[in-house]
Structures are given as C-alpha cells and as structure tokens.
Amino acid sequence: MEDTILRRTWAEIDLDALAHNYHQARERIGSKVRYLGVVKADAYGHGAIQIARELEALGADYLAVSSLDEARELRRNGMDAPILILGHTPPEMTSQLIEHNLTQTVSAQAKAEAYSAAATACGGTLRIHIKVDTGMSRLGFLVRGGHFAGGVEAILRSCALPGLEAEGIYTHFAVSDDDEPEDERYTWEQFAIFTRVLEALEAKGQRFALRHCANSGALARYPEMYLDMVRPGIALYGVGDDAERLDLRPVMTLKSCVSTIKIFDPDTDVSYGRTFRTKEKTRVGVLPIGYADGLFRGLSNRIAVQTSQGPAPILGRICMDMTMVDLTGLTGVHVGDEVELFGTLQHVDHLAQVLGTIPYELTCAVSKRVPRRYLKGGRITEETLRLLL
Ligand SMILES: *Cc1c(COP(=O)(O)O)cnc(C)c1O
C-alpha cells in the first residue's frame, strides 16, 4: 500500500496489547477453562481476520461471530478454530454451516426442528449450542418463571433431533459489567436460573461439553461463573469498564495528522453552524478526519485531540471529512504531525462517556476508509485498506 494513503487517518492495532489482554484472561481462568474470543462485527472494528489469526496463535479455543458471512470470512482466510455463530442463520443455509464446520446457536425448538430437517436432508450433522434466555430477553429458550418446565422440555427435544450434535449450552448476561447491588443481584439470578436449567437437563441425561455464560463483565467480576468456557469481547480489545480491573491495554489507537495550519483573527466563526468563535488570535489546525471516519459529531467542541505537545481542543463542529483543533499554545506542532483521537493517551472510554455511550460503539464505528495498521514488537506487520482500489 502506498504510504500517502496511510498518512491521512489510520487506526493502529497493537497485537502485543492483544496478546497481553489474552494472557491476563488466561491467567485468571486457568488452564481448564476454555477461551472463546468474540470477533463479531469485524472484531469490534479491529479487523476480524488479523485478530482471529492472532487469537488462534495465542491458543484461543473457540471464536464467535454474529453471522454466517462473518464466519465464512474467517474460514476463507485460513482460520480453522471452532467458530460459534451467535445470531440467527436461515435454516436454508444449513448445508453451508456444515460445509464450513461451523457451530450454530439454537434459540428455540422450532429452529432446532428446521435445522434438523435441513441437516438430515443433506446427510450431515450440524453442531449446535443451545441458547437459554435467563433475563436478557433477546435470543434463547424461555425458561424464566412459568416457562421453566416447558423450556427444559423443549431443549431436551431439540437436542434429541436427528442431524444435530448438541455440543454446548449458554446464556448471556444483561448487567454483569455493572457495580450496582441491584445489577449484581440480577446477574446472580440469571446464573441461578441457568444452573437450575443445567441441573434439570442433567437429571434427564442431557449433558453438554461446553457450558458458558461469562462475557467480559463476568470474566472480571464473577469467577464462579466461568464454567467450561468464557466468552469475552471488549476485554480482549482492552477497553470498557473492566479494563483497569483486569489490567488490560487498549488495542486500537485512532490517529490522524495536521494537514493545514491557519491563524485566525479574533471573532472568526469556525466550521458549520458557527458553534465556535475565536476570542483571540487563534492558531487552528485542520485534521483530515471526520464523522465519516468514525469520529462522532457529538464530540464537537467537547474533547481535545492529543498531540506530542499536549491536548488540542476541537473547535466547532466535526465535519464529515475534517475537524478543526486549537494549536495556539502548541507551537511545536506542525503540518504533518501525528495526533491521537483515542487510544493510549486518551482512552476511548473517555470519548464514550462524553457521548453517553459505550466504547464498543466507537471502535465499531471506525469506518471502511480508515486503514488498519497492525503492530507487533514495535514493527508494522500488516496494513489493510478496505476501499476497493
Ligand atoms: C457480544 C457478545 C459477547 C461479548 O460481550 P463483551 O461485553 O464484549 O464481553 C459475549 N456473548 C454474546 C452472546 C455476545 O453477543
């Protein structure tokens, strides 16, 4: 790739930080508990192929994605670890699931029946994990309250269907990353329901090799809930509420550079909507990054970008492709110099907090035109551009 493409705006992906985060989790869970790395949504914006490849090399036991397309991308690019599809796949595509040796989530008896019929028709066996809804109220067999007996019965019938191999069973927590006593109570309740379902199934002779429920929140807070496998996503990428607790390092750093510097007189309106007016002579840098790169417009006038000389506040509205920053006191910053939007100097969690959202949304939003630059041992190992040049 030509260097000029990269000098606009890019995301550095620190594979050493990824390895560090993996090892932190490994140490916590011990050698008996399996590790499933969640690489859905292009590994939360980090690049699913590169992250999955690294995770395989580190010794991750399983990978998870949201859809058949995401799973196929990994298979096509050489990943042969087991892959769990967390979301729905149309039963018409069962033969592809089998062909690519994928594990499908099954969240209701009707779906199990459809997968079973399709697998039998093509003469194969589909590996499945049963999903139980213990309180997230999204996907999963209903088992709460009056649904318990019926739910257990439906899971038993699903697992007994021909053409299906029930390898695992799991549930997902709604508030395992929250500190409120009410949230802890809810998480323990979800876990208790899951445990009761497992016991009821075992009593009927239905056992699973992989019982799992711990997302990043539970990895950090509830060692009692690791069971056979943990399922972290955000903790892998080194951000989120539990990053500090787990001693993690951020994997992604979003960078841009100063493309132009201008000196404006006092009382000059800057950018769309005239939301910022200079009070004095102001040295303004123009950065070639905007909301189309994933820099949320809601951050306009509310954060600083980090330069080698210190923070440079954003002035006025963030545009689609450009952003203005105040370099007045930062006389050592020149055209061509790098700036950091988020990463190691300024955590993405801070930006998420300012926006009233979660860091997941910001890393996922780093767009297709932002090249990813992979670093290992201080060296660039790969650069990828997603534009179809
Ligand atoms: C996304 C997801 C995870 C990972 O969640 P984090 O909060 O990123 O750790 C785990 N399990 C399921 C079912 C998910 O959808």
The ligand as an ORCA input file, in Angstrom:
! r2SCAN-3c Opt
* xyz 0 1
  C     -21.022     -9.727     22.099
  C     -21.230    -10.918     22.942
  C     -20.275    -11.287     23.904
  C     -19.091    -10.425     24.279
  O     -19.521     -9.377     25.104
  P     -18.468     -8.368     25.769
  O     -19.294     -7.487     26.610
  O     -17.833     -7.635     24.634
  O     -17.507     -9.196     26.516
  C     -20.468    -12.489     24.575
  N     -21.551    -13.248     24.315
  C     -22.503    -12.915     23.423
  C     -23.670    -13.792     23.218
  C     -22.381    -11.719     22.708
  O     -23.320    -11.383     21.835
*
